[in-house]
Amino acid sequence: MQALYQWQLTGQSAAELRNQYATEEGYADADADYFVELLTSVTDGAAALDEQLGSLIDRPVVQLDPVEHAVLLVGLHELGGRRDVPYRVVINEAVNLAKKYGATDGHKFVNAVLDRAARIHRAAEIPAPGKVRA
């Protein structure tokens, strides 16, 4: 998420960011392949993700807080392109990132937007209203 935030502000390429973060403390403990896949997929697909995001929110994408925007890009990518990650995990991780790094109530906005997106991308995973999951 930090790399995507930086990408938004600086316009650095995914390759530059990958190289920069590969030398930072803690990188060795992270899933490097997932980091590269996420960074590359989100930066390469940003226009399509932003178009999708624009259909889910009530304001222009350019008015989003950069932290919330980065969190939402990751969440939308994972909901649409990473079926191996359960939708609840995607939303929970995004909300936690927004709580930690975003504006005071940004996590509520992130939760609402990704919930709408999950109903589009992961409808089969979401129980019908009134149904209890076993």
C-alpha positions as CSV (number, residue, x, y, z in Angstrom):
1,M,0.0,0.0,0.0
2,Q,2.9,2.4,0.8
3,A,4.4,1.8,-2.6
4,L,1.1,2.5,-4.3
5,Y,0.7,5.7,-2.3
6,Q,4.2,6.7,-3.3
7,W,3.4,5.9,-7.0
8,Q,0.4,8.2,-6.9
9,L,2.4,11.1,-5.5
10,T,5.6,10.7,-7.5
11,G,4.7,8.9,-10.7
12,Q,7.6,6.5,-10.2
13,S,7.4,3.3,-12.2
14,A,6.5,-0.1,-10.7
15,A,10.1,-1.2,-11.4
16,E,11.6,1.8,-9.7
17,L,9.4,1.2,-6.6
18,R,10.1,-2.5,-6.6
19,N,13.8,-1.8,-6.6
20,Q,13.5,0.8,-3.9
21,Y,11.4,-1.3,-1.5
22,A,13.6,-4.4,-2.1
23,T,16.4,-2.7,-0.2
24,E,14.3,-1.6,2.7
25,E,14.2,-3.3,6.1
26,G,11.4,-5.8,6.5
27,Y,11.2,-6.6,2.7
28,A,12.9,-10.0,3.3
29,D,10.1,-10.9,5.7
30,A,7.3,-10.0,3.2
31,D,6.0,-12.1,0.3
32,A,8.1,-10.5,-2.4
33,D,6.3,-12.2,-5.3
34,Y,2.9,-11.0,-4.0
35,F,4.3,-7.5,-3.6
36,V,5.6,-7.4,-7.1
37,E,2.4,-8.9,-8.6
38,L,0.2,-6.5,-6.6
39,L,2.3,-3.4,-7.5
40,T,2.5,-4.3,-11.1
41,S,-1.1,-5.3,-11.6
42,V,-2.5,-2.2,-9.8
43,T,-0.2,0.3,-11.6
44,D,-0.7,-1.3,-15.0
45,G,-4.5,-1.6,-14.4
46,A,-5.0,1.7,-12.6
47,A,-7.2,3.2,-15.4
48,A,-9.6,0.3,-15.4
49,L,-9.6,0.1,-11.6
50,D,-10.3,3.9,-11.4
51,E,-13.1,3.6,-13.9
52,Q,-14.6,0.8,-11.8
53,L,-14.1,2.8,-8.6
54,G,-15.8,5.8,-10.2
55,S,-18.9,3.8,-10.6
56,L,-19.0,2.9,-6.9
57,I,-18.5,6.3,-5.3
58,D,-20.4,9.6,-5.3
59,R,-17.5,11.9,-6.1
60,P,-14.7,12.1,-8.7
61,V,-11.9,9.6,-8.1
62,V,-9.4,12.5,-8.2
63,Q,-11.0,13.9,-5.0
64,L,-10.2,10.8,-3.0
65,D,-7.6,11.0,-0.2
66,P,-4.4,9.3,-1.6
67,V,-4.3,6.8,1.2
68,E,-7.9,5.7,0.7
69,H,-7.4,5.7,-3.1
70,A,-4.4,3.3,-2.7
71,V,-6.3,1.1,-0.3
72,L,-9.3,0.9,-2.6
73,L,-7.1,0.1,-5.7
74,V,-5.6,-2.8,-3.8
75,G,-9.0,-4.0,-2.6
76,L,-10.6,-3.7,-6.1
77,H,-7.7,-5.6,-7.6
78,E,-8.0,-8.4,-5.1
79,L,-11.7,-8.7,-5.3
80,G,-11.6,-8.9,-9.1
81,G,-8.4,-10.7,-9.7
82,R,-7.4,-12.7,-6.7
83,R,-10.2,-15.2,-6.2
84,D,-7.9,-17.2,-3.9
85,V,-8.3,-14.4,-1.3
86,P,-11.8,-14.5,0.4
87,Y,-13.8,-11.3,0.0
88,R,-14.1,-10.9,3.7
89,V,-10.3,-11.0,4.1
90,V,-9.9,-8.4,1.3
91,I,-12.3,-6.0,3.0
92,N,-11.0,-6.6,6.5
93,E,-7.4,-6.0,5.4
94,A,-8.4,-2.8,3.5
95,V,-10.4,-1.5,6.5
96,N,-7.4,-2.2,8.8
97,L,-5.0,-0.3,6.5
98,A,-7.4,2.6,6.2
99,K,-7.8,2.7,10.0
100,K,-4.0,2.7,10.5
101,Y,-3.0,5.1,7.7
102,G,-6.1,6.9,6.5
103,A,-8.3,9.8,7.7
104,T,-10.3,9.5,10.8
105,D,-13.4,7.9,9.3
106,G,-11.8,6.8,6.0
107,H,-12.2,3.1,7.0
108,K,-16.0,3.4,6.9
109,F,-15.8,4.8,3.4
110,V,-13.4,2.0,2.3
111,N,-15.7,-0.6,3.9
112,A,-18.8,0.6,2.1
113,V,-17.1,0.9,-1.3
114,L,-15.5,-2.6,-1.1
115,D,-18.7,-4.1,0.1
116,R,-20.4,-2.7,-3.0
117,A,-17.6,-4.1,-5.2
118,A,-17.8,-7.5,-3.5
119,R,-21.5,-7.8,-4.3
120,I,-20.5,-7.3,-8.0
121,H,-17.3,-9.5,-8.1
122,R,-18.0,-12.0,-5.5
123,A,-21.8,-12.4,-5.4
124,A,-21.5,-16.2,-5.1
125,E,-19.5,-15.9,-1.9
126,I,-21.9,-13.5,-0.2
127,P,-24.8,-15.1,1.7
128,A,-28.3,-14.0,0.8
129,P,-29.9,-11.6,3.3
130,G,-31.5,-13.6,6.2
131,K,-29.4,-16.7,5.5
132,V,-27.0,-17.8,8.2
133,R,-23.7,-19.2,7.2
134,A,-22.8,-22.6,8.7
